[in-house]
């Protein structure tokens, strides 16, 4: 029973470490993109890190909470205007 508890705790810590590393790949204010559940491409700015999620702000001022593993860099930002 103790061994199972120790294994579960170790697995939890490793998962948190992996999530933290994924979040640090992108800086706040950086342009990123991801696909929503309807396979639409969302391209916007990263504005915040939560414990497990990254917050993205759209041009329409809608906030998305996204898992950091699905975010990728938006390479070309020349056609994006900020308001």
SERO-37591 format. One record per atom (N, C-alpha, C): residue number from 1; residue in one letter; atom name; x, y negated, z negated. Coordinates in steps of 0.1 Angstrom, whole numbers. Layout:
% SERO-37591
seq,type,atom,east,north,up
NUM,A,CA,X,Y,Z
...
% end
This chain:
% SERO-37591
seq,type,atom,east,north,up
1,X,N,8,12,0
1,X,CA,0,0,0
1,X,C,9,-13,0
2,X,N,19,-13,-8
2,X,CA,28,-24,-9
2,X,C,36,-26,4
3,X,N,40,-15,10
3,X,CA,47,-15,23
3,X,C,38,-21,34
4,X,N,25,-17,34
4,X,CA,16,-23,44
4,X,C,14,-38,42
5,X,N,13,-42,30
5,X,CA,12,-56,27
5,X,C,24,-64,32
6,X,N,36,-58,29
6,X,CA,49,-65,33
6,X,C,50,-66,49
7,X,N,45,-55,55
7,X,CA,46,-55,70
7,X,C,36,-65,76
8,X,N,24,-66,70
8,X,CA,14,-76,75
8,X,C,19,-90,73
9,X,N,25,-93,61
9,X,CA,31,-106,58
9,X,C,42,-110,68
10,X,N,51,-100,71
10,X,CA,62,-103,80
10,X,C,56,-105,94
11,X,N,46,-98,98
11,X,CA,40,-100,112
11,X,C,33,-114,112
12,X,N,27,-118,102
12,X,CA,21,-131,101
12,X,C,32,-142,103
13,X,N,43,-141,95
13,X,CA,53,-151,96
13,X,C,59,-152,110
14,X,N,62,-140,116
14,X,CA,67,-140,130
14,X,C,58,-146,140
15,X,N,45,-144,138
15,X,CA,35,-151,147
15,X,C,35,-166,145
16,X,N,36,-171,133
16,X,CA,37,-185,130
16,X,C,49,-191,136
17,X,N,60,-184,135
17,X,CA,73,-189,141
17,X,C,72,-190,156
18,X,N,66,-180,162
18,X,CA,65,-180,177
18,X,C,56,-191,181
19,X,N,45,-194,174
19,X,CA,36,-205,178
19,X,C,43,-218,176
20,X,N,50,-219,166
20,X,CA,58,-232,163
20,X,C,68,-234,174
21,X,N,75,-224,179
21,X,CA,84,-225,190
21,X,C,78,-230,203
22,X,N,66,-224,205
22,X,CA,58,-227,217
22,X,C,54,-242,217
23,X,N,50,-247,205
23,X,CA,46,-261,204
23,X,C,57,-271,206
24,X,N,69,-267,202
24,X,CA,80,-276,203
24,X,C,86,-277,217
25,X,N,81,-269,227
25,X,CA,86,-270,240
25,X,C,81,-283,247
26,X,N,70,-289,242
26,X,CA,65,-301,248
26,X,C,64,-312,237
27,X,N,68,-324,241
27,X,CA,67,-336,232
27,X,C,54,-342,233
28,X,N,50,-349,222
28,X,CA,38,-357,222
28,X,C,39,-368,232
29,X,N,29,-370,240
29,X,CA,29,-380,250
29,X,C,33,-374,264
30,X,N,38,-362,264
30,X,CA,42,-356,277
30,X,C,29,-351,284
31,X,N,30,-352,298
31,X,CA,19,-347,306
31,X,C,20,-332,307
32,X,N,9,-325,305
32,X,CA,9,-310,306
32,X,C,-4,-306,313
33,X,N,-5,-293,317
33,X,CA,-17,-288,323
33,X,C,-20,-274,318
34,X,N,-32,-270,319
34,X,CA,-37,-257,315
34,X,C,-50,-254,323
35,X,N,-54,-242,323
35,X,CA,-67,-238,329
35,X,C,-77,-236,317
36,X,N,-89,-241,319
36,X,CA,-100,-239,309
36,X,C,-106,-225,312
37,X,N,-116,-222,304
37,X,CA,-123,-209,305
37,X,C,-130,-207,319
38,X,N,-133,-218,326
38,X,CA,-139,-217,339
38,X,C,-129,-218,350
39,X,N,-116,-216,347
39,X,CA,-105,-216,356
39,X,C,-104,-230,363
40,X,N,-108,-241,357
40,X,CA,-105,-254,362
40,X,C,-92,-259,356
41,X,N,-84,-265,364
41,X,CA,-71,-270,360
41,X,C,-73,-284,353
42,X,N,-68,-284,341
42,X,CA,-69,-296,333
42,X,C,-55,-302,331
43,X,N,-53,-315,335
43,X,CA,-40,-321,335
43,X,C,-41,-334,327
44,X,N,-34,-334,315
44,X,CA,-35,-346,306
44,X,C,-23,-347,297
45,X,N,-24,-356,287
45,X,CA,-13,-358,278
45,X,C,-15,-350,265
46,X,N,-4,-345,260
46,X,CA,-3,-339,247
46,X,C,-3,-350,237
47,X,N,-12,-349,227
47,X,CA,-13,-360,217
47,X,C,-10,-356,203
48,X,N,-11,-343,200
48,X,CA,-10,-339,186
48,X,C,-7,-324,185
49,X,N,0,-320,174
49,X,CA,2,-306,171
49,X,C,-6,-303,158
50,X,N,-15,-293,158
50,X,CA,-21,-288,146
50,X,C,-13,-276,142
51,X,N,-19,-269,132
51,X,CA,-12,-257,126
51,X,C,-10,-246,137
52,X,N,-20,-243,145
52,X,CA,-19,-233,155
52,X,C,-22,-238,169
53,X,N,-27,-250,171
53,X,CA,-31,-255,184
53,X,C,-25,-268,187
54,X,N,-25,-271,200
54,X,CA,-20,-283,205
54,X,C,-32,-291,210
55,X,N,-33,-304,207
55,X,CA,-44,-312,211
55,X,C,-40,-320,223
56,X,N,-49,-319,234
56,X,CA,-47,-326,246
56,X,C,-58,-336,248
57,X,N,-55,-348,252
57,X,CA,-65,-359,255
57,X,C,-67,-361,270
58,X,N,-79,-360,274
58,X,CA,-82,-361,289
58,X,C,-84,-376,292
59,X,N,-85,-379,305
59,X,CA,-88,-393,309
59,X,C,-101,-397,304
60,X,N,-111,-388,302
60,X,CA,-124,-392,298
60,X,C,-125,-393,282
61,X,N,-113,-393,276
61,X,CA,-112,-393,261
61,X,C,-118,-381,254
62,X,N,-118,-370,261
62,X,CA,-122,-357,255
62,X,C,-110,-350,250
63,X,N,-111,-345,237
63,X,CA,-100,-337,231
63,X,C,-102,-322,233
64,X,N,-91,-316,238
64,X,CA,-91,-302,239
64,X,C,-81,-296,229
65,X,N,-85,-286,222
65,X,CA,-75,-278,213
65,X,C,-72,-266,220
66,X,N,-59,-264,223
66,X,CA,-54,-254,232
66,X,C,-43,-246,226
67,X,N,-43,-233,228
67,X,CA,-31,-225,224
67,X,C,-19,-229,231
68,X,N,-8,-231,224
68,X,CA,4,-236,231
68,X,C,10,-226,242
69,X,N,7,-214,241
69,X,CA,12,-204,251
69,X,C,6,-206,265
70,X,N,-6,-213,266
70,X,CA,-11,-214,280
70,X,C,-8,-228,286
71,X,N,-1,-236,279
71,X,CA,3,-249,285
71,X,C,15,-249,293
72,X,N,15,-256,304
72,X,CA,27,-257,312
72,X,C,30,-272,315
73,X,N,42,-275,319
73,X,CA,46,-289,322
73,X,C,39,-293,335
74,X,N,34,-306,335
74,X,CA,29,-312,347
74,X,C,41,-318,354
75,X,N,46,-314,365
75,X,CA,58,-319,371
75,X,C,57,-332,377
76,X,N,46,-335,385
76,X,CA,44,-347,392
76,X,C,34,-356,385
77,X,N,38,-367,380
77,X,CA,28,-376,373
77,X,C,26,-389,381
78,X,N,31,-390,393
78,X,CA,30,-402,400
78,X,C,16,-406,404
79,X,N,7,-396,405
79,X,CA,-7,-399,409
79,X,C,-16,-400,397
80,X,N,-11,-400,385
80,X,CA,-19,-402,373
80,X,C,-18,-416,368
81,X,N,-30,-422,365
81,X,CA,-30,-435,359
81,X,C,-35,-434,345
82,X,N,-29,-442,336
82,X,CA,-33,-443,322
82,X,C,-42,-455,320
83,X,N,-51,-453,310
83,X,CA,-60,-464,308
83,X,C,-58,-469,294
% end
